[in-house]
């Protein structure tokens, strides 16, 4: 065990740090968000462009497509150095993390040359159109149809839970092209223009009141065959490539964590005017959350360690979202409880200027979504059980039947 | 062996570059110990103690540990050891935990020898360490006297005029140990550790939840003893923190063994026409074991770093590792029985050996509540220094 950069890594870190020192954005993502989605997007695009022009965008991509050809370790170092400014890269995460690698794997060369660099520079934003009202966890059961018509495909159907569709320029779209074979075998992937008139985006109002997701409708959308990603019927395989690229993108739940609840209970008194942090029940919860937070942090370190040694990381990181989303929900519920009735009040009122309840209310309302988005707790447990522990799949009654007969 | 070093800036920046892994040599050592314990059928040896057909510890396994140099691995060469460090103790402890090896390694090597190395006078080191390093002599710690947490006030054993008087309970390896480090109050009321040969004490074995870690009651009655250097209460806490890290590694090893047992059984056993491992109810249970085991392992690795560098964060890192590993092993051992169904509840299956060991390890250095309070106090102390 040692905690040193290699010489090469240390040099890279110095280079990254000095560039950031001279070029960092003036305002944080949180500040930019206050101005609303449009001003946040403007700031995000400006930051992405500045990085791109200096060679700090999409570090792990090949140079010819707008990347830097950096090693996984250099990508991690950059992430550590970029730190809080990375929150300004949010709108590009799905495109650069998932759509980009899928294009690299399956698009024709002309399209790679044309579309990948503006994806890297932030000029174009991409989204991923997989889930449907009738196909969530079981996404291979989707029914958006694509029918071949000469050199084109005609697409009809509906997607849902599409993050960022409202401001996306392009998207990758998983469709059913052959309903007469078993469901995994009749899928085909395309990339599409989100500005086409045949595409309609409708925001979904979430339980929390926010709208980060959308429904997307396709009515006779015509797509040229050259926009097909992979062979007809190969869509499931292509989709798995897309999802595998998420391996390094570890999903820590955003929101209040141990430090925030710890500070809160150090400040709050109980009915006998003793600090809550001295209450045994509070201590028990705090200790458990601390163990979880610390365990996730050092699990990530172990993954980084493997990469740094040029090894393939183990499957440890698969636990991150399950643990952190549940922790966020518990911490938020506990904080609201500790604050009493004022824990439910979103306004500032006299004597409560820097409303301590606010982040916990947001965490409480956001956590249920986090436990579902990007793989439900249950699907993620299946993935751990099947891919990590090597346990067999549940019996699937639909596996060998043609989709049209389900 | 490569040393452990840390160039991190302040903990909160999240900017550290890290290599949180054991070296290839250390992993090789772990593999070697695992192989030796598996070849010697360590779990069956533990069973012999539980069944009462053997007492004390498994002498054959201990002999092999002596031969491999494990007993002396972390003791300096001038006292007859190999001069390696804490990280080697971590990988050995994990293997011991995995095979629930019935040996006095934890108290004799990880705790008593460590305490003598850290706090003993030179003369005491020269007298006692070579015997422990070779494994020819065995030491233990005599701490508890009454039910509940150990506090300075409640230690009734007295040291005065060169002798000890008092009664200790639940002394691990108490019947086999040649000498003990005994927690006692001196005439001025300060608590310290005292070195006492056990040959002339009155010792009686105590029946316990986990007979594969046998415990004894020891009566000290004008037993000759000497103070271990000037070790006081805080030093004892430091020894306990260090031991907690190694205990966590034993627990992580045990928890992983439970997950493997559960997995193998669930793949073999069929119900309603298919492997029970294909039912989500069981798959999710095993995924939950995996999650807790992974958190525990990562916390243990960080604590290993803190241990090997004597970092300031050792008290909180050790408490985190122990709490995390206790939760993981408790859960894995209990759910391992559950996944085995009725067979898991039979004497014949090994599940109960791990279930017993899991709870015993959970209290060997004090219970969960005590460590939770310790963790939160340590974090509050760190917070106030950070603010100041």
Interface residues (C-beta under 8 A of the other chain):
Chain A: X1 X2 X3 X4 X5 X9 X13 X77 X80 X81 X83 X262 X266 X277 X280 X283 X284 X286 X287 X288 X290 X291 X292 X294 X295 X296 X297 X298 X299 X301 X302 X304 X305 X306 X308 X309 X316 X319 X322 X323 X378 X380 X381 X382 X384 X385 X386 X388 X389 X390 X391 X392 X393 X394 X395
Chain B: X2 X3 X4 X5 X6 X7 X8 X13 X14 X15 X16 X17 X18 X19 X20 X21 X22 X23 X87 X259 X263 X266 X267 X274 X275 X277 X278 X279 X280 X282 X283 X284 X286 X287 X288 X290 X291 X294 X295 X296 X298 X299 X301 X302 X304 X305 X308 X319 X320 X323 X324 X327 X369 X371 X372 X373 X375 X376 X379 X380 X383
